[in-house]
Amino acid sequence: MTRTVHCQKLGRESEGLDQPSYPGELGQRIYDNISKQAWQDWLAHQTMLINEKRLKLFRPDDRKFLEKEMEAWLFGGETTGIEGFTPKDA
Protein backbone atom coordinates (compact mmCIF):
# COMPACT_ATOMS: atom_id res chain seq x y z
CA MET A 1 0.00 0.00 0.00
CA THR A 2 1.31 3.42 -0.95
CA ARG A 3 1.93 5.90 1.83
CA THR A 4 0.68 9.44 1.22
CA VAL A 5 1.65 12.73 2.84
CA HIS A 6 0.46 16.29 2.52
CA CYS A 7 3.64 17.56 0.85
CA GLN A 8 4.74 20.91 2.24
CA LYS A 9 6.76 21.64 -0.90
CA LEU A 10 4.04 20.83 -3.43
CA GLY A 11 1.10 21.84 -1.23
CA ARG A 12 -0.95 18.72 -2.00
CA GLU A 13 -1.46 15.08 -1.10
CA SER A 14 1.15 12.98 -2.83
CA GLU A 15 3.02 9.68 -2.55
CA GLY A 16 5.36 9.72 0.43
CA LEU A 17 8.91 8.46 0.69
CA ASP A 18 9.39 4.74 1.38
CA GLN A 19 11.91 5.44 4.15
CA PRO A 20 13.75 8.43 5.61
CA SER A 21 16.21 9.69 3.01
CA TYR A 22 18.26 11.83 5.37
CA PRO A 23 19.48 11.14 8.92
CA GLY A 24 18.32 12.64 12.17
CA GLU A 25 15.47 14.91 13.11
CA LEU A 26 15.50 16.72 9.76
CA GLY A 27 15.31 13.36 7.99
CA GLN A 28 12.23 12.43 10.00
CA ARG A 29 10.64 15.80 9.22
CA ILE A 30 11.31 15.24 5.51
CA TYR A 31 9.88 11.71 5.70
CA ASP A 32 6.72 12.95 7.43
CA ASN A 33 6.09 16.03 5.24
CA ILE A 34 7.76 15.70 1.82
CA SER A 35 6.64 13.62 -1.17
CA LYS A 36 8.73 11.39 -3.40
CA GLN A 37 8.32 13.88 -6.25
CA ALA A 38 9.50 16.84 -4.15
CA TRP A 39 12.47 14.78 -2.92
CA GLN A 40 13.43 13.89 -6.51
CA ASP A 41 13.11 17.57 -7.45
CA TRP A 42 15.41 18.43 -4.53
CA LEU A 43 18.02 15.89 -5.67
CA ALA A 44 18.09 17.50 -9.13
CA HIS A 45 18.35 20.98 -7.57
CA GLN A 46 21.08 19.76 -5.20
CA THR A 47 23.10 18.47 -8.16
CA MET A 48 22.89 21.89 -9.80
CA LEU A 49 24.00 23.57 -6.56
CA ILE A 50 26.96 21.21 -6.17
CA ASN A 51 28.07 21.85 -9.74
CA GLU A 52 27.40 25.60 -9.87
CA LYS A 53 28.94 26.36 -6.48
CA ARG A 54 31.71 23.78 -6.95
CA LEU A 55 30.92 22.20 -3.60
CA LYS A 56 33.06 19.43 -2.20
CA LEU A 57 31.03 17.12 0.01
CA PHE A 58 34.06 16.14 2.07
CA ARG A 59 34.15 19.73 3.40
CA PRO A 60 32.00 20.22 6.52
CA ASP A 61 31.10 23.80 5.51
CA ASP A 62 29.85 22.65 2.10
CA ARG A 63 27.75 19.88 3.68
CA LYS A 64 26.31 22.38 6.16
CA PHE A 65 25.49 24.77 3.30
CA LEU A 66 23.68 21.99 1.41
CA GLU A 67 21.72 20.97 4.50
CA LYS A 68 20.55 24.56 5.07
CA GLU A 69 19.63 24.86 1.38
CA MET A 70 17.74 21.56 1.49
CA GLU A 71 15.68 22.59 4.49
CA ALA A 72 14.91 26.01 3.02
CA TRP A 73 14.08 24.63 -0.43
CA LEU A 74 11.81 21.86 0.87
CA PHE A 75 10.06 23.86 3.57
CA GLY A 76 9.78 27.31 2.00
CA GLY A 77 12.70 29.33 3.30
CA GLU A 78 15.15 31.67 1.56
CA THR A 79 17.42 29.78 -0.85
CA THR A 80 20.53 30.59 -2.85
CA GLY A 81 19.87 31.09 -6.55
CA ILE A 82 21.62 29.28 -9.35
CA GLU A 83 22.91 31.63 -12.02
CA GLY A 84 21.12 31.26 -15.33
CA PHE A 85 18.49 28.84 -13.96
CA THR A 86 14.77 29.57 -14.26
CA PRO A 87 12.49 27.18 -12.34
CA LYS A 88 9.66 25.43 -14.23
CA ASP A 89 6.96 27.22 -12.26
CA ALA A 90 8.39 30.74 -12.77
C-alpha positions as CSV (number, residue, x, y, z in Angstrom):
1,M,0.0,0.0,0.0
2,T,1.3,3.4,-1.0
3,R,1.9,5.9,1.8
4,T,0.7,9.4,1.2
5,V,1.6,12.7,2.8
6,H,0.5,16.3,2.5
7,C,3.6,17.6,0.8
8,Q,4.7,20.9,2.2
9,K,6.8,21.6,-0.9
10,L,4.0,20.8,-3.4
11,G,1.1,21.8,-1.2
12,R,-1.0,18.7,-2.0
13,E,-1.5,15.1,-1.1
14,S,1.1,13.0,-2.8
15,E,3.0,9.7,-2.6
16,G,5.4,9.7,0.4
17,L,8.9,8.5,0.7
18,D,9.4,4.7,1.4
19,Q,11.9,5.4,4.1
20,P,13.7,8.4,5.6
21,S,16.2,9.7,3.0
22,Y,18.3,11.8,5.4
23,P,19.5,11.1,8.9
24,G,18.3,12.6,12.2
25,E,15.5,14.9,13.1
26,L,15.5,16.7,9.8
27,G,15.3,13.4,8.0
28,Q,12.2,12.4,10.0
29,R,10.6,15.8,9.2
30,I,11.3,15.2,5.5
31,Y,9.9,11.7,5.7
32,D,6.7,13.0,7.4
33,N,6.1,16.0,5.2
34,I,7.8,15.7,1.8
35,S,6.6,13.6,-1.2
36,K,8.7,11.4,-3.4
37,Q,8.3,13.9,-6.3
38,A,9.5,16.8,-4.2
39,W,12.5,14.8,-2.9
40,Q,13.4,13.9,-6.5
41,D,13.1,17.6,-7.4
42,W,15.4,18.4,-4.5
43,L,18.0,15.9,-5.7
44,A,18.1,17.5,-9.1
45,H,18.4,21.0,-7.6
46,Q,21.1,19.8,-5.2
47,T,23.1,18.5,-8.2
48,M,22.9,21.9,-9.8
49,L,24.0,23.6,-6.6
50,I,27.0,21.2,-6.2
51,N,28.1,21.8,-9.7
52,E,27.4,25.6,-9.9
53,K,28.9,26.4,-6.5
54,R,31.7,23.8,-6.9
55,L,30.9,22.2,-3.6
56,K,33.1,19.4,-2.2
57,L,31.0,17.1,0.0
58,F,34.1,16.1,2.1
59,R,34.1,19.7,3.4
60,P,32.0,20.2,6.5
61,D,31.1,23.8,5.5
62,D,29.8,22.6,2.1
63,R,27.7,19.9,3.7
64,K,26.3,22.4,6.2
65,F,25.5,24.8,3.3
66,L,23.7,22.0,1.4
67,E,21.7,21.0,4.5
68,K,20.5,24.6,5.1
69,E,19.6,24.9,1.4
70,M,17.7,21.6,1.5
71,E,15.7,22.6,4.5
72,A,14.9,26.0,3.0
73,W,14.1,24.6,-0.4
74,L,11.8,21.9,0.9
75,F,10.1,23.9,3.6
76,G,9.8,27.3,2.0
77,G,12.7,29.3,3.3
78,E,15.1,31.7,1.6
79,T,17.4,29.8,-0.8
80,T,20.5,30.6,-2.9
81,G,19.9,31.1,-6.5
82,I,21.6,29.3,-9.4
83,E,22.9,31.6,-12.0
84,G,21.1,31.3,-15.3
85,F,18.5,28.8,-14.0
86,T,14.8,29.6,-14.3
87,P,12.5,27.2,-12.3
88,K,9.7,25.4,-14.2
89,D,7.0,27.2,-12.3
90,A,8.4,30.7,-12.8
